[in-house]
Amino acid sequence: MEAPAPVDIDLFYELAVPAHLGRSEAQVYHETLDEFSLADTLGFHGAWLVEHHFMREYSHSSSPEIFLAAASQRTKNLRLGHAVVVLPYSHAVRVAERAAALDILSHGRLEMGIGRGFSPKEYQLFGSQMADSRLHMQEGLQILRQAGGGPFSHHGKLYHFDALDILPKPLQQPHPPLWTAAVSPATIQWAAREGIGVLSGPFKPWFLIKQDLRAYKKNWRQHHGEGPLRAGQNAGFAMTIGCLCLEDAAEARRWAEGFTWYYQRLLDQTRPVLAQLKESYEYYHRLGFLEPLLRRSLNLRLLETMGMVVVGDPATCRQRLARYARAGVDRLILAVGAGMVPSHVTQRSLRLLAAEVLPALRGTSPH
């Protein structure tokens, strides 16, 4: 079997506070910081935190930049990912200021994700229009790209200013690596054209993400060729996937039954978006492969079949994660425990992944 290409392994957090687990918000926040610190010592590449609002139990991560600032003081090498700042909810200049401050506090370890958002409730409250979301992305990206230099002017449909010098300046020049949450085929094409990385998942099955990956690579070559990256470009394709790895595969599966709760609520939030994708992926629409997800009939076995979670002992996790690397995924972002298990179980899994799985995926292990 073909060996997987080396792949970076990051972590993914939503700061879930499910009532049935009995963890308080404060406990979740501080235990997650402990997990960031442990991941740093274990050699994980990075950790990402989402931005969500008003999603009780599912995600209490409404101020990720504050959490990441705290994490920057608890870690030394771990890349810190914002996945993602929703540009339609925030003034792009303020986003650039906060990103630069995070980059300074982390000594140049910020990974900056941007996105359009999908919640009508959030759009209404924050005073933005969904119809303007692509415009926010385009103009916001332009401002983020220029903020690290000297004074510059911008005259668009959303923002107007002259000779503005945005302070502070990020340590990473011309700016921290830029990524976008990419759900639709149109956004995949836009990301490739703009030369920024793609954050895929966690609610899309693997058979759709494989199409996205091929489309992204193809569009990248069309726009940028095969040569080395230019300053500010990021050709990464990342995939988020639920994961739990324990010595005893049966124990891992018992704990991972809780993933169904997490993915059910994730799909409750994103089902309208997923339903729209049926028209974008005509072939799979005809076959009806998305129907189990749209019908709310989730279970752990289905999630595994859809390639959305990897659960088991180290040998199983190595084998199943390697297929994504072989397909060309540059970065695997693992939701270890998905917030559905006690922190001591998550930490056990992190230690085992670091010892028995990460080396193989990095190409440095005899496994």
C-alpha positions as CSV (number, residue, x, y, z in Angstrom):
1,M,0.0,0.0,0.0
2,E,1.2,3.5,-0.9
3,A,2.6,5.3,2.1
4,P,0.7,8.5,3.1
5,A,2.4,11.8,2.4
6,P,3.5,13.5,5.7
7,V,0.6,15.5,7.1
8,D,0.3,18.0,9.9
9,I,-1.9,17.0,12.8
10,D,-3.9,19.7,14.6
11,L,-6.7,19.7,17.2
12,F,-10.2,21.2,16.9
13,Y,-12.4,22.6,19.7
14,E,-15.9,24.0,19.9
15,L,-16.0,24.5,23.7
16,A,-19.1,22.3,24.0
17,V,-20.9,22.3,27.3
18,P,-23.5,19.5,27.0
19,A,-25.7,19.4,30.1
20,H,-25.7,15.6,30.3
21,L,-21.9,15.6,31.0
22,G,-22.2,17.9,34.0
23,R,-19.3,20.1,33.1
24,S,-19.6,23.9,33.8
25,E,-18.5,26.5,31.3
26,A,-15.6,27.5,33.5
27,Q,-14.5,23.8,33.8
28,V,-14.7,23.4,30.0
29,Y,-12.6,26.5,29.4
30,H,-9.9,25.7,31.9
31,E,-9.7,22.0,31.0
32,T,-9.4,22.9,27.3
33,L,-6.5,25.2,28.2
34,D,-4.9,22.3,30.0
35,E,-5.4,20.2,26.8
36,F,-3.8,22.9,24.7
37,S,-0.8,22.9,27.0
38,L,-0.5,19.1,26.9
39,A,-0.8,19.1,23.1
40,D,2.0,21.6,23.0
41,T,4.3,19.3,25.0
42,L,3.3,16.2,23.0
43,G,4.2,17.8,19.7
44,F,0.9,18.4,18.0
45,H,1.2,20.9,15.2
46,G,-1.7,23.2,16.1
47,A,-5.1,23.7,17.7
48,W,-8.1,25.5,16.3
49,L,-11.0,27.2,18.0
50,V,-14.3,28.1,16.4
51,E,-16.4,31.2,16.6
52,H,-20.1,30.5,17.4
53,H,-22.8,32.5,19.0
54,F,-26.0,31.6,20.9
55,M,-25.5,27.8,20.5
56,R,-26.2,26.6,24.0
57,E,-24.5,23.3,24.9
58,Y,-23.1,22.7,21.3
59,S,-20.6,25.6,21.4
60,H,-19.8,28.3,24.0
61,S,-16.9,29.7,22.0
62,S,-18.1,33.3,21.2
63,S,-14.8,35.0,21.9
64,P,-12.1,32.8,20.5
65,E,-9.5,35.5,20.2
66,I,-9.6,35.9,24.0
67,F,-9.2,32.2,24.6
68,L,-6.4,32.0,22.1
69,A,-4.6,34.9,23.8
70,A,-4.7,32.9,27.0
71,A,-3.5,29.8,25.2
72,S,-0.6,31.7,23.7
73,Q,0.8,32.1,27.2
74,R,0.4,28.5,28.1
75,T,2.1,27.1,24.9
76,K,5.4,27.6,23.1
77,N,5.3,25.8,19.8
78,L,1.6,24.9,19.1
79,R,0.1,26.8,16.1
80,L,-3.0,28.7,17.2
81,G,-5.9,28.6,14.8
82,H,-9.0,30.9,14.6
83,A,-11.5,28.8,12.8
84,V,-13.0,31.1,11.8
85,V,-13.6,34.8,12.4
86,V,-17.0,35.5,10.7
87,L,-16.2,38.6,8.6
88,P,-19.8,39.8,8.1
89,Y,-20.2,40.1,11.9
90,S,-17.0,42.2,12.5
91,H,-15.4,45.3,11.0
92,A,-12.4,44.1,9.0
93,V,-10.0,46.7,10.5
94,R,-10.8,45.4,14.0
95,V,-10.3,41.8,12.8
96,A,-6.8,42.8,11.4
97,E,-6.0,44.6,14.7
98,R,-6.9,41.6,16.8
99,A,-5.1,39.1,14.5
100,A,-1.9,41.1,14.8
101,A,-2.2,41.3,18.6
102,L,-2.6,37.5,18.7
103,D,0.3,37.0,16.4
104,I,2.5,39.1,18.7
105,L,1.4,37.4,21.9
106,S,2.0,34.0,20.4
107,H,5.4,34.9,18.9
108,G,4.1,34.4,15.4
109,R,2.0,31.3,15.8
110,L,-1.4,32.5,14.6
111,E,-3.3,30.7,11.8
112,M,-6.1,33.0,10.6
113,G,-9.4,31.5,9.3
114,I,-12.1,33.6,7.8
115,G,-15.7,32.7,6.9
116,R,-19.1,33.9,5.9
117,G,-21.2,32.3,8.7
118,F,-24.5,30.6,8.2
119,S,-26.9,31.5,11.0
120,P,-29.8,33.8,10.2
121,K,-30.1,34.6,13.9
122,E,-26.5,35.8,14.1
123,Y,-26.8,37.8,10.9
124,Q,-30.0,39.6,12.3
125,L,-28.5,40.4,15.6
126,F,-25.1,41.6,14.3
127,G,-26.8,43.8,11.7
128,S,-25.5,42.2,8.6
129,Q,-27.1,40.9,5.4
130,M,-26.5,37.4,4.1
131,A,-26.6,38.8,0.6
132,D,-23.5,40.8,1.4
133,S,-21.5,37.9,2.8
134,R,-19.3,37.3,-0.2
135,L,-18.6,41.0,-0.4
136,H,-17.5,41.0,3.2
137,M,-15.1,38.1,2.4
138,Q,-13.6,39.8,-0.6
139,E,-13.0,43.2,1.0
140,G,-12.1,41.8,4.4
141,L,-9.5,39.6,2.7
142,Q,-8.0,42.6,0.9
143,I,-7.7,44.5,4.2
144,L,-6.2,41.6,6.1
145,R,-3.6,41.2,3.4
146,Q,-2.5,44.9,3.5
147,A,-2.8,45.5,7.2
148,G,0.7,44.3,8.0
149,G,2.4,46.9,5.8
150,G,2.4,50.6,5.9
151,P,-0.5,53.0,5.5
152,F,-2.9,52.1,2.7
153,S,-6.3,53.2,1.2
154,H,-9.3,51.1,0.5
155,H,-12.5,52.2,-1.4
156,G,-15.0,49.5,-1.8
157,K,-18.8,49.0,-1.3
158,L,-18.4,48.3,2.4
159,Y,-15.3,50.1,3.6
160,H,-13.8,53.5,2.7
161,F,-10.6,54.9,4.1
162,D,-7.5,56.7,3.1
163,A,-3.9,56.2,4.2
164,L,-4.9,54.1,7.2
165,D,-2.0,52.6,9.3
166,I,-3.5,49.6,11.1
167,L,-1.7,48.9,14.4
168,P,-0.2,46.7,15.7
169,K,1.6,44.8,13.0
170,P,1.7,41.0,12.9
171,L,5.1,39.3,13.4
172,Q,4.4,36.9,10.4
173,Q,4.9,38.9,7.2
174,P,3.1,39.8,5.1
175,H,0.4,38.3,7.4
176,P,-0.4,35.1,9.3
177,P,-1.4,32.1,7.1
178,L,-4.9,32.7,5.8
179,W,-7.6,30.1,5.5
180,T,-11.3,30.0,4.7
181,A,-14.1,27.8,5.8
182,A,-15.2,26.4,2.5
183,V,-18.5,24.6,2.1
184,S,-19.8,25.2,-1.4
185,P,-17.9,24.4,-4.6
186,A,-17.9,28.1,-5.4
187,T,-16.0,28.9,-2.2
188,I,-13.5,26.1,-3.0
189,Q,-12.8,27.8,-6.3
190,W,-12.6,31.2,-4.8
191,A,-10.1,30.0,-2.2
192,A,-7.8,28.5,-4.9
193,R,-8.1,31.6,-7.0
194,E,-7.2,33.9,-4.0
195,G,-4.3,31.7,-2.9
196,I,-5.6,30.9,0.6
197,G,-6.0,27.5,2.4
198,V,-9.2,25.6,2.8
199,L,-10.8,24.4,6.1
200,S,-13.2,21.6,5.3
201,G,-15.6,19.7,7.5
202,P,-16.6,18.7,10.1
203,F,-20.2,18.2,8.8
204,K,-19.5,17.1,5.3
205,P,-18.9,13.5,4.5
206,W,-15.6,12.3,3.0
207,F,-17.1,11.5,-0.4
208,L,-17.9,15.3,-0.8
209,I,-14.7,16.5,0.7
210,K,-12.7,14.3,-1.8
211,Q,-14.4,16.2,-4.6
212,D,-13.6,19.5,-3.0
213,L,-10.0,18.5,-2.6
214,R,-9.6,17.6,-6.3
215,A,-11.4,20.8,-7.3
216,Y,-9.1,22.9,-5.1
217,K,-5.9,21.4,-6.4
218,K,-7.1,21.7,-10.0
219,N,-8.1,25.3,-9.6
220,W,-4.9,26.1,-7.7
221,R,-2.8,24.8,-10.6
222,Q,-4.9,26.7,-13.1
223,H,-4.4,30.0,-11.3
224,H,-0.9,29.6,-9.7
225,G,0.9,26.8,-11.6
226,E,3.1,24.2,-10.0
227,G,5.9,26.5,-8.7
228,P,6.8,27.5,-5.2
229,L,4.4,29.6,-3.1
230,R,4.7,33.3,-3.3
231,A,4.7,35.5,-0.2
232,G,1.4,35.3,1.6
233,Q,0.1,32.3,-0.3
234,N,-1.2,29.2,1.5
235,A,-2.0,26.1,-0.5
236,G,-3.1,24.0,2.5
237,F,-6.2,21.8,2.5
238,A,-7.3,20.9,6.0
239,M,-10.0,18.5,7.0
240,T,-11.7,18.4,10.4
241,I,-12.7,14.9,11.7
242,G,-13.9,13.5,15.1
243,C,-11.5,11.2,16.7
244,L,-10.9,9.0,19.8
245,C,-8.0,6.7,20.1
246,L,-7.6,4.5,23.2
247,E,-5.6,1.3,23.9
248,D,-8.8,-0.7,24.1
249,A,-10.9,-0.3,20.9
250,A,-14.1,-1.4,22.6
251,E,-13.6,1.3,25.3
252,A,-13.0,3.9,22.7
253,R,-16.2,3.0,20.9
254,R,-18.2,3.2,24.2
255,W,-17.0,6.7,24.9
256,A,-17.4,7.7,21.2
257,E,-21.1,6.9,21.2
258,G,-21.4,10.4,22.6
259,F,-20.2,11.7,19.2
260,T,-23.7,11.1,17.9
261,W,-25.0,14.0,20.2
262,Y,-22.3,16.3,18.9
263,Y,-22.8,15.6,15.2
264,Q,-26.6,15.7,15.6
265,R,-26.4,19.2,17.0
266,L,-23.8,20.2,14.4
267,L,-26.2,19.0,11.7
268,D,-29.1,20.7,13.3
269,Q,-27.2,24.0,12.8
270,T,-25.9,23.2,9.3
271,R,-28.7,21.1,7.8
272,P,-30.0,24.0,5.6
273,V,-26.5,24.5,4.2
274,L,-26.0,20.8,3.6
275,A,-29.4,20.6,1.9
276,Q,-28.4,23.3,-0.6
277,L,-25.3,21.3,-1.4
278,K,-27.4,18.5,-2.9
279,E,-27.9,20.7,-6.0
280,S,-24.1,21.4,-6.2
281,Y,-23.1,17.7,-6.1
282,E,-25.5,16.5,-8.8
283,Y,-24.2,12.9,-8.9
284,Y,-24.6,12.3,-5.2
285,H,-27.9,14.1,-5.2
286,R,-29.2,11.5,-7.6
287,L,-27.9,8.6,-5.6
288,G,-29.3,10.0,-2.4
289,F,-26.2,9.5,-0.4
290,L,-26.9,12.6,1.7
291,E,-30.3,11.5,2.8
292,P,-29.2,9.7,6.0
293,L,-27.6,12.9,7.2
294,L,-30.6,15.0,6.3
295,R,-33.1,12.6,7.9
296,R,-31.5,12.9,11.3
297,S,-30.7,9.2,11.5
298,L,-27.2,9.4,12.9
299,N,-25.2,6.7,14.7
300,L,-21.5,6.0,15.2
301,R,-21.4,3.4,12.5
302,L,-22.9,5.8,9.9
303,L,-20.5,8.6,10.9
304,E,-17.6,6.1,10.4
305,T,-19.0,5.0,7.0
306,M,-19.3,8.6,6.0
307,G,-15.7,9.2,6.9
308,M,-16.6,11.8,9.5
309,V,-15.1,10.1,12.5
310,V,-12.2,7.8,13.3
311,V,-12.5,5.7,16.5
312,G,-10.5,2.8,17.8
313,D,-7.1,1.5,18.9
314,P,-3.8,3.0,17.6
315,A,-3.5,0.6,14.6
316,T,-7.1,1.3,13.5
317,C,-6.6,5.1,13.8
318,R,-3.3,5.0,11.9
319,Q,-4.9,3.0,9.1
320,R,-8.0,5.1,8.8
321,L,-6.4,8.5,9.2
322,A,-3.7,7.6,6.6
323,R,-6.3,7.4,3.8
324,Y,-6.9,11.1,4.1
325,A,-3.2,11.8,3.8
326,R,-2.9,9.5,0.8
327,A,-5.7,11.4,-0.9
328,G,-3.8,14.7,-0.5
329,V,-5.2,16.3,2.7
330,D,-2.3,18.5,4.0
331,R,-3.6,18.9,7.5
332,L,-5.8,16.7,9.7
333,I,-7.6,18.7,12.4
334,L,-8.8,16.2,15.0
335,A,-11.7,16.9,17.3
336,V,-10.4,14.5,19.9
337,G,-13.3,13.5,22.1
338,A,-15.4,16.2,20.4
339,G,-16.1,17.7,23.8
340,M,-18.2,14.6,24.5
341,V,-15.9,12.8,27.0
342,P,-14.3,13.8,30.3
343,S,-11.0,15.7,29.9
344,H,-9.0,12.9,31.5
345,V,-10.2,10.6,28.6
346,T,-9.3,13.2,26.0
347,Q,-5.9,13.6,27.6
348,R,-5.3,9.8,27.5
349,S,-6.2,9.9,23.8
350,L,-3.9,12.8,23.1
351,R,-1.0,11.0,24.7
352,L,-1.7,7.8,22.8
353,L,-2.1,9.6,19.4
354,A,1.2,11.4,20.0
355,A,3.0,8.2,20.8
356,E,1.5,5.7,18.4
357,V,-0.3,7.6,15.5
358,L,1.3,11.0,14.8
359,P,4.8,9.6,14.0
360,A,3.4,7.3,11.3
361,L,1.4,10.1,9.7
362,R,4.5,12.4,9.7
363,G,6.5,9.7,8.0
364,T,8.9,9.3,10.9
365,S,7.8,5.9,12.3
366,P,8.4,2.3,11.4
367,H,4.6,1.6,11.6
